[in-house]
Amino acid sequence: MPPRERTQHLIFAALTLAAVLTVAPIVLVVGYIAWLGLPAIRWEFLSAMPREGMRAGGIWPAIVGTLYLTLGTAVVAVPLGVAAAVYLSEYAPDNAFTRAIRLAIINLAGIPSVVYGLFGLGLFVLFLRLSTSIAAGSLTLAIMTLPVIISTSEVALRAVPQSFRLVSFSLGGTRWQTIWRVVLPQALPGILTGVILGLERAAGETAPILFTAAAFFLPRLPDSALDPTMALPYHLFVISTQVPGMPIHLQYGTALVLLVFVLSMNLLATVIRSRARARRQW
C-alpha cells in the first residue's frame, strides 16, 4: 500500500475511533438512565402532585415549573439576544469599543451558573423585591443565556453573503428592510441553534433557580409569575441528596423526564432548522 493511502487510512481510523469514543459514553449514560428510570414512568408519576415527602405521587409541579421557567427565559432572552446580535452585526462600527463588547460577551458565556444565581438573588430577589419567584428565576436564566444567543446569532448573521444585502439595497430597500426580509430569514437556522443551546442550558440548570425560583417542596401549581415553583433540575437534586429513603427508580425517572424534555427541545429545533435550511438560497 502506498504511503499516502496508508496515512489516509490511519487518519480515517483515528477519526472513527474518536467519534466512537465520543458517542459511546453518551449512549451508555442515556441507556443507563432509561433502564433505571423507565419503571417509574407511569401516568400518575407524570400527572400527580408529590406526597409523603416526595417519596410517592408524581412530579407534575416540577414539569410545569420547568416549562414556565424555560418559556419565561425565552420571552426575555430571545428578543434581546437577537436584537443585540443584529446591532453588533449590521449597525455597530468595527472599533475597539465593539470589539471589547464582543470579548465581554464571550467571557460572560463562561461564567459559572452559580455566579449568575448569586447575581439574580441580589438584583431580582432582594433589590427589586420580586422574592423567590418564576419572574426572578426567568430573568436570571435569561441573563445567563444571553451571551450564547448573542454570539451564535451574530455569527449566523455575518455568515449571510454580503451580495444579498447589496442586491436588496440596489432594489431600493432600506437597511432595516434588508435585515428583516433578507438577512434574518437566511440566518434563521444559525439563530435557532444559538437559541436552543441557550434554552437547553437554562432548562437544565440548578444553581440559578436554587437562589431565585425553586421551592424545596410545593405540591401545587404556581398561581402567578411572582410565585415560587418546583423545577425538575432542583427537584432531582433534592430527592437525590436531601430525602432519605427515596426509591432509586423515582430519582432516575425524574432524570429521564428532564432528559426527554431537553432532547425534545433539540428535536423540535432540528426540524425547524432543517426546514429553514431547505428554503435557504445559498
N, C-alpha and C positions, 0 to 999 in steps of 0.2 A: 504494500500500500504506500503511495507517495506520501511524503512528509506533510504536504498541505492537507490532504484528505484525513491523515491521522490526527492532525491538530484540530481539524473541523469536527471530527467525531468525538475527540476528547472534550472540546468545548461544549458540544451538544449534550454529551453525557453529564458534564458538570452542571449545566443549566437545568437539565431534567432532574438531577438529584437535588438541586437547590429548590426547585418547585415542589418536589415531593416532601422535602423536609419542612417546607413552609406550610403546605396544605395538610399534611398528615396530623400534626398536633391539633389543628383546628377541628378536623373531623373527629378526632378522638375525644376532645373536650365536649363538643356538641353531642356526640353519641353517648358519652357517659352521663351527661346531664339529662338527656332524653330517656335513657334506660332507667335512671333512678327517679325521674320526675313524672313519667307518664302514668304510673299507678295513682298519682294524686289528681290527675286531670279528669274531673267529673263536673257535671253541670253545677252541682252545689258548690264545689270549690271555686268556680269562676263567677258565680252569681250571688252567693250568700254573704252575709256580714260575718266577721270573725266573732268567735265566742270562746268561752272557757280560757281566757288569757291568750287567745290566738292559737291555741292547740287544736281547735276544731272550727267548723264553719268554713268560710271562704275568704277570698281576697278581693271582692268586688270594690270596696272603697279604695284599695291601693291601685287597682287597674284604672278606675275613674280618675283618681288623683293624678296618676302619671299622665293620662290623656290631657287633663286640664293644664298641667304644668307645661307639657310639650306644645299644646296649642297656644298658651299664653306666651311662651318663648317665641314661637313662630310669628305671632301677631306683632311683637315688638322688634325682634331681631331682623326678620327678613326685609321689611321695607327700609329700615335704617341701613342695614348692611349693603343692600343692592344700591341704594341711593348714594352711599359713601363711595362704593366702587365706581359708579358712573361718574361721580365728580372727579375722583382721582384719575380715572382712565381718559375721560373725554374733556374735562374742563380745566383741571389743575395744571399750572405750568410746571415744567420739569426743572425744579431748582432745589436748593439744599433743604428748604423747609418741607417740601412734599416728600423728598427722599427720607427725611427724618421721620415724617409721619408714617411712611411705609415701614421703616425699620421698627418703629414703636409698635405698629400693628402686628408685625411678625413676632416680636418679643412678647407681646400680650398673649399670643396664642400658646406660648409655652409656660405660662404661669400656672402653678398647681391650683386645682379647683378649690382646695381648702382656703386659699387666699381670697378667691372670689367670694366664698361663703362668709368669711370674716368681713369683707368689704360690704356685702349685702346686709349683714347683721348691723353694721354701724350706720349705713346710709338709709336703707329702706325700713328696717325694723325699729331702730332706735331714733334716728334723726327725723325721718318722715313719718314715724309712728304708724306704719302700716301693720305693725305687730307681726307675729308669725302667721303668714297667710299665703294663699296662692299668688296674690299680686306680688308680694315681696320675693317669693321664690322664682316666679316667672321673670321678673325684672333682673334678678341676679343671674339666672341662667342665660338671659338674653345678652347681658354684658359679656358673659363668658364665651358665648358662641359668636359674637360679632366679629372678632379677628379672623376666624376661619371663613366666615361668609364673605367678608370684605376681600380677603386675599384671593380666594378662589374665584370670586366673581370678577375681580379686576383682571386676573389672568385670562379668564374666558372672554371678557370684553376686548382686551388687547389682541387676542388671537383672531378676531374678525378681520379679514383683509381690509386694508385701507382703501382699496379700489371700490368697495361697497359704499363707503362714505362719499368718495369723490363723485360717483355716479349719482347719488342722491342729491348732493349739492349742485351738480350740473343741471339737474332737472328742476331746480328751484326750491328744494326742500331746506327748511331751516335746520339748525343743529339739533334742536330737540326733536323735530320730526324724524330726522335721520336716526337719532338714538332710539326713539320709541318704535319706529316702524321697520327699521333695518337692523341696527346693531343688536338690540336686546333679543329679538326673535332668533337671530343667528347664534347668540351667545347663551341661549337658554339651557342647552344640555350641561355646559360647564357650570352655570349658576346653580342649577338644580343639584349638581354634585356637591358643591360647597354648602348649600342649604341643608341637604340631608346629612352630610358629615357633622355639621354643627348640631342639628336637632337630635341625631343619634347620640352624640355625646351628652347633650342635655338630658335626654330620656334615661340615660344610664348612670348619671352622677348621683352620688350620695352626699358628699361633703357640703355643697352649696345649700341643698334643701334641708340638711340637718340643722343649719343655723337659721334658716329663713322661712321654711314652709311646712316641714314634715312633722306629723304627730306620731308619738310612740304607739298609741292605741286609740282609735277613733272609729267605733263601729257604726258610723253613719256617713252619709254623703255631705259634702260642704254645701251650704246654702248660698254663698256668695264668694266673690274673689277675695274678700277680706277674712275668710275663714281658713284655719289650718286644714291640712288634708293628709291622709296616708298616701304613700307612694311606694311603688314596687322596689326600687333600689334600697330605700331606708327600711322598708318592711323586711326585706331579705336579710339585711344586716341585723335587725332586731331579733328575728326568730332564729338566726344562726348563732348569735353571741349572747343575747340577753334573756332568753326564755329557756329555763332548764326543762328537760324532758320533752323537747319538741321533736315530733316524729320526723325522721330524716326525709321521708318522701314528700312532706309538706315544704321543706326547705328547697329541695331540688325541683318540686313542682312550681314554686314561685320563681325560681331561677329560669325554668323553662318558659314560663309565661313571659317574663321580661325579655328573654332571648327571642321569642317569637314576635313580640311587639317590635323590637328593633329591626329584626330581619324583614318584617312586613313593610316597615317604612322603606327599607332598602329596596325591596322588590317593587313597591309602588313607584319609587323614584327611577328605578331601572326601566320600567315600562314607559313612563312619561319621557325619560331621556331618549330611549330608543325611537319613539315616535317623533320627537323633536329632531333627532339627527337624520331621520329619514326625509324630513322636509327641508333640511339644510341644503344650501345651494353651493357649498364648497367642501 
